[in-house]
Amino acid sequence: MIRADEFYERLGSAIKARREALSLTQSDLAARLGLSRTSITNIERGRQRLLIDQFCRLAEILRCERDALLIGLSQPGSSRRPRASSTDAMSATVADFVESLGNDKRGQP
């Protein structure tokens, strides 16, 4: 199971890779998203979490499906492909992650 901190680190890496592939600077992305450059740095390092509306806007800015940023984050080495380009597909991925968090907490006192 993946820890929340690890999930956000992997998500940040995926965001950074996509941003760099589009030749966007952190400042460019920050301006378009309405955040500071420092926030983008922290998001890419997994230290700052995104609100769902920010995540959706980020995917639009990065010109990719939301699910494309989430694929493979919940399981190391996963090569699962998006089922569709809809919010239903994203919801299933997010639901898998949330369920894994619940499973982690069940074993703790």
C-alpha positions as CSV (number, residue, x, y, z in Angstrom):
1,M,0.0,0.0,0.0
2,I,1.1,3.5,-0.7
3,R,1.4,6.2,2.0
4,A,-0.2,9.6,1.3
5,D,3.2,11.3,1.4
6,E,4.5,8.9,-1.2
7,F,1.4,9.4,-3.3
8,Y,1.9,13.2,-3.4
9,E,5.7,12.8,-4.1
10,R,4.9,10.6,-7.1
11,L,2.1,12.9,-8.3
12,G,4.5,15.8,-8.0
13,S,7.0,14.0,-10.1
14,A,4.4,13.3,-12.8
15,I,3.4,17.0,-12.8
16,K,7.0,18.1,-13.1
17,A,7.7,15.7,-15.9
18,R,4.7,16.9,-17.9
19,R,5.5,20.5,-17.2
20,E,9.0,20.0,-18.4
21,A,7.8,18.1,-21.5
22,L,5.7,21.2,-22.4
23,S,8.8,23.5,-21.7
24,L,6.8,25.4,-19.1
25,T,8.7,27.0,-16.2
26,Q,7.4,26.8,-12.7
27,S,6.7,30.5,-12.9
28,D,4.6,30.0,-16.1
29,L,2.6,27.2,-14.5
30,A,2.1,29.1,-11.3
31,A,0.8,32.2,-13.1
32,R,-1.6,30.1,-15.1
33,L,-2.8,28.2,-12.1
34,G,-3.0,31.3,-9.8
35,L,-0.4,30.0,-7.3
36,S,3.1,31.2,-6.4
37,R,6.2,29.6,-7.9
38,T,7.1,28.4,-4.5
39,S,3.7,26.5,-4.3
40,I,4.5,24.8,-7.6
41,T,8.0,23.8,-6.3
42,N,6.3,22.3,-3.2
43,I,3.6,20.5,-5.2
44,E,6.3,19.0,-7.4
45,R,8.2,17.8,-4.4
46,G,5.1,16.4,-2.7
47,R,5.1,18.8,0.2
48,Q,2.0,20.7,-0.8
49,R,-1.3,19.1,-1.7
50,L,-3.7,20.2,-4.4
51,L,-7.4,20.9,-4.0
52,I,-9.4,18.9,-6.5
53,D,-10.4,22.0,-8.5
54,Q,-6.7,23.0,-8.7
55,F,-5.8,19.4,-9.8
56,C,-8.5,19.6,-12.6
57,R,-7.3,23.0,-13.7
58,L,-3.7,21.8,-13.6
59,A,-4.5,18.9,-16.0
60,E,-6.1,21.4,-18.4
61,I,-3.0,23.6,-18.3
62,L,-0.7,20.6,-18.8
63,R,-3.0,19.5,-21.7
64,C,-3.4,16.0,-20.4
65,E,-6.2,13.8,-18.9
66,R,-6.4,13.9,-15.1
67,D,-6.1,10.2,-15.1
68,A,-2.8,10.3,-16.9
69,L,-1.3,12.1,-13.9
70,L,-2.7,9.5,-11.5
71,I,-1.9,6.3,-13.4
72,G,0.6,4.1,-11.6
73,L,0.6,6.2,-8.5
74,S,-1.3,3.9,-6.2
75,Q,0.9,0.8,-6.9
76,P,4.6,0.8,-7.5
77,G,5.5,-0.4,-11.0
78,S,1.9,-0.3,-12.1
79,S,1.3,0.2,-15.8
80,R,-2.4,0.4,-15.6
81,R,-3.9,2.3,-18.5
82,P,-6.8,4.8,-18.2
83,R,-10.1,3.2,-19.1
84,A,-11.6,6.3,-20.5
85,S,-11.1,10.0,-20.7
86,S,-13.9,10.8,-18.4
87,T,-14.3,11.7,-14.7
88,D,-15.6,8.2,-14.1
89,A,-12.2,6.8,-14.9
90,M,-10.5,9.3,-12.7
91,S,-12.9,8.6,-9.9
92,A,-12.1,4.9,-10.0
93,T,-8.4,5.7,-9.6
94,V,-9.0,8.1,-6.8
95,A,-11.3,5.6,-5.2
96,D,-8.6,2.9,-5.3
97,F,-6.2,5.3,-3.6
98,V,-8.7,6.2,-0.9
99,E,-9.5,2.5,-0.3
100,S,-5.8,1.8,0.1
101,L,-5.5,4.4,2.8
102,G,-8.4,2.9,4.7
103,N,-6.7,-0.5,4.5
104,D,-3.5,1.0,5.9
105,K,-5.4,2.4,8.9
106,R,-7.3,-0.8,9.7
107,G,-4.1,-2.5,10.9
108,Q,-3.1,0.4,13.1
109,P,-4.2,0.8,16.8
